[in-house]
Amino acid sequence: MAPAPSSTSSAVTLNINGEKHHLTVDHRTTLLDALRERLDLTGTKKGCDQGQCGACTVLVDGRRTVSCLNLAVAAEGHEITTVEGLADGDRLHPVQQAFLDLDGYQCGYCTPGQICSAVAVIEEHAAGWPSAATEDVRPEAGPPPLTPEEIRERMSGNLCRCGAYVSILQAVARAAGEHAEATDGKAKETTA
């Protein structure tokens, strides 16, 4: 049972990886610390603790978020997905599988944040969102080609101190290709 709230704490219910967690947290507790220290979801890593490295990236309502800069109390009412919540049982998410197959990691510390960010990058690209590297940003131009430059720009908020960028880029490109194929296949099924 969670302790009773005080003037400096609040009772919150966090929806993480499809499961509701009831906690009493100090108002200053970051989402990162709630995940790691209170809920034992240690896949999300604490890197710089200043929003600069991306190691703590999680998905909040499907959008990538650096959890070290977000308060746990502000996450109530939102769907939070950590790296632990991406797999479907024993079946890895396509991004996780691509990182594994293509060695998109070395020490692995940044990998959970890289993977969560890549999942959002692929969705953002599929939705037609431009990046700073997008040449034609007009809505009617549709999604830009997911070139290495696009991937690099879109993943630029995630640092890898080991320098596994080449493999990370390949993993994101492979997973994006699989996502596009799956999306095209579903579209063809609905029109048939």
C-alpha positions as CSV (number, residue, x, y, z in Angstrom):
1,M,0.0,0.0,0.0
2,A,1.3,3.4,-1.0
3,P,1.9,5.9,1.9
4,A,-0.7,8.7,2.2
5,P,-0.1,11.9,0.2
6,S,1.3,15.0,2.0
7,S,1.6,18.6,1.0
8,T,4.7,17.7,-1.0
9,S,3.5,14.4,-2.5
10,S,0.6,13.1,-4.5
11,A,-1.1,9.8,-5.1
12,V,-0.9,9.0,-8.9
13,T,-1.8,6.2,-11.1
14,L,0.6,5.6,-13.9
15,N,-0.4,3.5,-16.9
16,I,2.9,1.9,-17.9
17,N,3.1,-0.8,-20.6
18,G,-0.6,-1.4,-20.3
19,E,-0.5,-1.9,-16.5
20,K,-1.7,0.6,-13.9
21,H,0.6,1.4,-11.1
22,H,-0.6,3.2,-8.0
23,L,2.1,5.3,-6.3
24,T,2.5,8.2,-3.9
25,V,5.3,10.3,-5.2
26,D,7.1,13.5,-4.2
27,H,6.0,16.2,-6.5
28,R,9.7,16.6,-7.6
29,T,10.1,12.9,-8.6
30,T,10.9,12.5,-12.3
31,L,9.2,9.9,-14.4
32,L,12.6,8.4,-14.9
33,D,13.1,8.0,-11.1
34,A,9.6,6.6,-10.7
35,L,10.2,4.0,-13.4
36,R,13.6,2.9,-12.1
37,E,13.5,3.4,-8.4
38,R,9.8,2.9,-7.5
39,L,8.7,0.4,-10.2
40,D,11.9,-1.5,-10.9
41,L,11.6,-0.9,-14.7
42,T,15.4,-0.5,-15.1
43,G,15.5,-0.7,-18.9
44,T,15.1,3.1,-19.0
45,K,18.6,4.4,-18.2
46,K,19.8,7.5,-16.4
47,G,22.5,9.1,-18.5
48,C,23.0,12.8,-18.2
49,D,19.9,13.6,-16.2
50,Q,19.6,16.8,-18.2
51,G,17.7,15.8,-21.3
52,Q,20.8,15.9,-23.5
53,C,21.7,12.2,-24.2
54,G,18.4,10.4,-24.8
55,A,19.3,7.4,-22.7
56,C,16.0,7.8,-20.7
57,T,13.7,8.1,-23.7
58,V,10.3,6.5,-23.3
59,L,7.1,6.8,-25.3
60,V,4.3,8.9,-23.7
61,D,1.1,8.6,-25.8
62,G,3.3,7.3,-28.6
63,R,5.6,10.3,-28.6
64,R,9.2,10.1,-27.5
65,T,9.9,11.8,-24.3
66,V,13.0,12.2,-22.2
67,S,11.8,10.9,-18.9
68,C,14.5,12.7,-16.8
69,L,12.8,16.1,-17.6
70,N,9.2,15.0,-17.0
71,L,7.6,14.8,-13.6
72,A,5.9,11.6,-12.6
73,V,2.8,13.5,-11.4
74,A,2.5,15.0,-14.9
75,A,2.5,11.6,-16.5
76,E,-0.8,10.5,-14.9
77,G,-3.5,9.9,-17.4
78,H,-1.1,9.1,-20.2
79,E,0.0,5.8,-21.8
80,I,3.7,5.3,-21.0
81,T,5.7,2.7,-22.9
82,T,9.2,1.7,-21.9
83,V,11.5,-0.7,-23.7
84,E,10.1,-3.5,-21.5
85,G,6.7,-2.9,-23.0
86,L,7.6,-3.0,-26.7
87,A,7.8,-6.8,-27.1
88,D,4.8,-8.9,-27.7
89,G,5.4,-11.7,-25.2
90,D,8.5,-13.5,-26.4
91,R,8.4,-11.9,-29.8
92,L,10.6,-8.8,-30.0
93,H,9.4,-5.6,-31.5
94,P,10.8,-5.2,-35.1
95,V,13.0,-2.4,-33.9
96,Q,14.4,-4.5,-31.0
97,Q,15.0,-7.4,-33.4
98,A,16.8,-5.2,-35.9
99,F,19.0,-3.8,-33.2
100,L,19.8,-7.3,-32.1
101,D,20.4,-8.7,-35.7
102,L,22.5,-5.8,-36.8
103,D,24.5,-5.1,-33.6
104,G,22.9,-1.7,-33.1
105,Y,24.6,-1.6,-29.6
106,Q,27.9,-2.0,-28.0
107,C,27.8,-1.5,-24.3
108,G,24.0,-1.4,-24.5
109,Y,23.5,1.5,-22.1
110,C,21.9,3.9,-24.6
111,T,20.1,1.1,-26.4
112,P,16.7,1.2,-24.6
113,G,16.5,5.0,-25.3
114,Q,17.7,4.5,-28.9
115,I,15.0,1.8,-29.5
116,C,12.2,3.8,-28.0
117,S,13.2,6.8,-30.0
118,A,13.5,4.7,-33.2
119,V,9.9,3.3,-32.7
120,A,8.6,6.9,-32.6
121,V,10.8,8.0,-35.5
122,I,9.3,5.3,-37.7
123,E,5.8,6.3,-36.7
124,E,6.5,10.0,-37.2
125,H,8.0,9.4,-40.6
126,A,5.0,7.2,-41.7
127,A,2.7,10.0,-40.6
128,G,4.5,12.4,-42.9
129,W,6.1,14.5,-40.2
130,P,9.1,16.4,-41.7
131,S,12.5,16.8,-40.0
132,A,15.2,19.4,-40.3
133,A,16.7,17.2,-43.0
134,T,13.4,17.0,-45.1
135,E,13.9,18.9,-48.4
136,D,10.2,19.2,-49.3
137,V,8.0,19.9,-46.3
138,R,4.8,20.6,-48.1
139,P,2.0,18.3,-46.8
140,E,1.1,17.2,-50.3
141,A,4.7,16.0,-50.8
142,G,3.9,13.1,-48.5
143,P,6.5,11.3,-46.3
144,P,10.1,12.0,-47.4
145,P,12.3,9.1,-48.3
146,L,13.8,7.7,-45.2
147,T,17.4,8.3,-46.2
148,P,20.4,7.9,-43.9
149,E,20.4,11.7,-43.5
150,E,16.7,11.6,-42.4
151,I,17.4,8.9,-39.9
152,R,20.5,10.6,-38.5
153,E,18.5,13.9,-38.0
154,R,15.5,12.2,-36.5
155,M,17.7,10.1,-34.1
156,S,20.0,13.1,-33.2
157,G,18.6,13.4,-29.7
158,N,20.1,10.0,-28.8
159,L,23.8,9.7,-28.1
160,C,25.9,6.6,-28.3
161,R,29.2,7.0,-26.5
162,C,30.5,3.7,-28.1
163,G,29.9,5.0,-31.6
164,A,27.5,2.3,-32.8
165,Y,25.8,4.8,-35.1
166,V,26.4,2.9,-38.4
167,S,24.6,-0.2,-37.0
168,I,21.9,1.9,-35.3
169,L,21.2,3.6,-38.6
170,Q,21.0,0.2,-40.4
171,A,18.7,-1.2,-37.7
172,V,16.3,1.8,-37.9
173,A,16.2,1.6,-41.7
174,R,15.5,-2.2,-41.6
175,A,12.7,-1.8,-39.0
176,A,11.2,1.1,-41.0
177,G,11.2,-1.0,-44.2
178,E,9.4,-3.8,-42.3
179,H,6.9,-1.3,-40.9
180,A,6.2,0.1,-44.4
181,E,5.7,-3.4,-45.8
182,A,3.3,-4.3,-43.0
183,T,1.4,-1.0,-43.4
184,D,1.2,-1.6,-47.2
185,G,0.0,-5.1,-46.6
186,K,-2.8,-4.0,-44.2
187,A,-3.9,-1.3,-46.6
188,K,-4.2,-3.8,-49.5
189,E,-6.2,-6.2,-47.3
190,T,-8.7,-3.5,-46.4
191,T,-9.2,-2.4,-50.0
192,A,-9.5,-6.0,-51.3
